Amino acid sequence: MNTKNIDTIKFICESAENYIPLQVKDNSVQLIYLDPPFFKQTEMQMYCKNEKTLYSFSDKWDSLDSYINFIKDILIKCKSKLSNHGLLFLHCDTSASHYLRVLLDSIFGQKNFLNEVIWSYRRWSNTSSRLLESHQNIFVYSKTKKYKFNRIMTEYSPTTNVDQLLQDRIRDGNGVVKYKKDENENIFPSKLKNGVPLRDVWEIPFLNPKAKERTGYPTQKPIELMSKIIKISCNKGDFILDPFCGSGSMGIAAYINNCKYLGIDKNVDAIKLCEKRKNDYYISQSAIKDGNYQSFNNLDHEIKNLIVSVNAIPIERNKGLDGIYSSADGLIGIRVQRKNESISETINLIERASKTKPLLKKIVIKTHDSDFFEIVPDDIIIIESLEYKINNVFSNCENDVKKTSKKRCGA
Ligand SMILES: C[S@@+](CC[C@H](N)C(=O)[O-])C[C@H]1O[C@@H](n2cnc3c(N)ncnc32)[C@H](O)[C@@H]1O
């Protein structure tokens, strides 16, 4: 039975600082997620997908003090709305995170600081004079010590030693962790462990400009990130407040996770977009899956190895290209023939995928015999994979053996 109810997801066009004190009940909210302007001192602008609407909001402030006072005011208002079991997540970046952490401590108390989540992602922009920024910060605070926190377990890291999983451990007098043993030096088998608690560094892909989930709203957050925050802090039916809802990603995540939700934004275009998304949303592939780069990648292991072995760069999530090789004269695209693919299909796929790409040549790696492609385009080079060559040698050997044994039998 579908228990989700879209009517419990509401978006309001208002200033958060005016609306919240009057319209939200005290102590009623389980999760407050604040994603305010970050103090970028610029106008945040982006075109929506059809390039008809320019979405924008101002992140310009008279001074750092005026920014901090604005955030302080909203935090104080939010605190009174947060339930005693609730959690508050403040999203920011290095522009002002250091000031905001101090501010949060002063409002919620140092003792109610729970975590600084680092949302980490890959970016491809160019920077030469300093390191490429590829994370944002999310501070997590509770109002009291009675907060609700859903423990999420994750897989062990690949480097985990099997003994760590199967044997009980204790701390010795010096605090050093050791395997527990009885007087005869026999180990104690541990209870079945069900993973490790979720870390505070989350690898979640940034929505790239071509992602289907992307709406074109500047600073739009991935639904996957929003869902993770909900899973930690909410149960079904809990109420979420999002005072700076922007494109409404948290609202969509609230709906998916069966929560009630109120999103506020003073930008009328943002609220129109939220209403549109409410009826017709798309979650990127990574959001449906488990949320790491492994699940985001779709290139087969063997194909990836092949691409890497010729010093090319593997390309994920492209229908026709598996890799790009950078030669002295220009770029060369590579496509490996799949098991269920004829060579003409492979050629068509790489041709189509590279139409808009500045490729000097295209290499098709043939892995098996299929149809015969009569006219190979000039810029396509077909080479045979090692596997294909070895298989040919084996089948030739088999044929030779059959012929020799037939001769011996006088056939
Ligand atoms: C960082 S964006 C939020 C992005 C959003 N989380 C998303 O996933 O799309 C900040 C938003 O705060 C809104 N905003 C700025 N000042 C506001 C205020 N006083 N009250 C309500 N919304 C405000 C802006 O219009 C902008 O949409």
The ligand as an SDF file (V2000), in Angstrom:
LIG
                    3D

 27 29  0  0  0  0  0  0  0  0999 V2000
   21.2490   27.7430   -1.0110 C   0  0  0  0  0  0  0  0  0  0  0  0
   19.6790   28.1010   -1.6580 S   0  0  0  0  0  0  0  0  0  0  0  0
   18.7380   26.6770   -1.2040 C   0  0  0  0  0  0  0  0  0  0  0  0
   18.8850   25.5300   -2.1780 C   0  0  0  0  0  0  0  0  0  0  0  0
   17.9870   24.3690   -1.8710 C   0  0  0  0  0  0  0  0  0  0  0  0
   18.3740   23.6650   -0.6950 N   0  0  0  0  0  0  0  0  0  0  0  0
   17.9220   23.4070   -3.0470 C   0  0  0  0  0  0  0  0  0  0  0  0
   18.2320   22.2030   -2.8880 O   0  0  0  0  0  0  0  0  0  0  0  0
   17.5610   23.8350   -4.1260 O   0  0  0  0  0  0  0  0  0  0  0  0
   19.1440   29.3510   -0.6080 C   0  0  0  0  0  0  0  0  0  0  0  0
   17.7340   29.8200   -0.8140 C   0  0  0  0  0  0  0  0  0  0  0  0
   17.3710   30.7200    0.2250 O   0  0  0  0  0  0  0  0  0  0  0  0
   16.4120   31.6320   -0.2890 C   0  0  0  0  0  0  0  0  0  0  0  0
   16.3330   32.7650    0.6580 N   0  0  0  0  0  0  0  0  0  0  0  0
   17.2390   33.7320    0.8740 C   0  0  0  0  0  0  0  0  0  0  0  0
   16.8330   34.5240    1.8780 N   0  0  0  0  0  0  0  0  0  0  0  0
   15.6550   34.0170    2.3150 C   0  0  0  0  0  0  0  0  0  0  0  0
   14.7390   34.3820    3.3480 C   0  0  0  0  0  0  0  0  0  0  0  0
   14.9590   35.4340    4.1410 N   0  0  0  0  0  0  0  0  0  0  0  0
   13.6480   33.6170    3.5430 N   0  0  0  0  0  0  0  0  0  0  0  0
   13.3950   32.5460    2.7400 C   0  0  0  0  0  0  0  0  0  0  0  0
   14.2010   32.1890    1.7350 N   0  0  0  0  0  0  0  0  0  0  0  0
   15.3250   32.9090    1.5350 C   0  0  0  0  0  0  0  0  0  0  0  0
   16.9200   31.9420   -1.6780 C   0  0  0  0  0  0  0  0  0  0  0  0
   15.8820   32.4180   -2.4940 O   0  0  0  0  0  0  0  0  0  0  0  0
   17.4710   30.5700   -2.0960 C   0  0  0  0  0  0  0  0  0  0  0  0
   16.4960   29.8780   -2.8590 O   0  0  0  0  0  0  0  0  0  0  0  0
  1  2  1  0
  2  3  1  0
  2 10  1  0
  3  4  1  0
  4  5  1  0
  5  6  1  0
  5  7  1  0
  7  8  2  0
  7  9  1  0
 10 11  1  0
 11 12  1  0
 11 26  1  0
 12 13  1  0
 13 14  1  0
 13 24  1  0
 14 15  1  0
 14 23  1  0
 15 16  2  0
 16 17  1  0
 17 18  1  0
 17 23  2  0
 18 19  1  0
 18 20  2  0
 20 21  1  0
 21 22  2  0
 22 23  1  0
 24 25  1  0
 24 26  1  0
 26 27  1  0
M  CHG  2   2   1   9  -1
M  END
$$$$
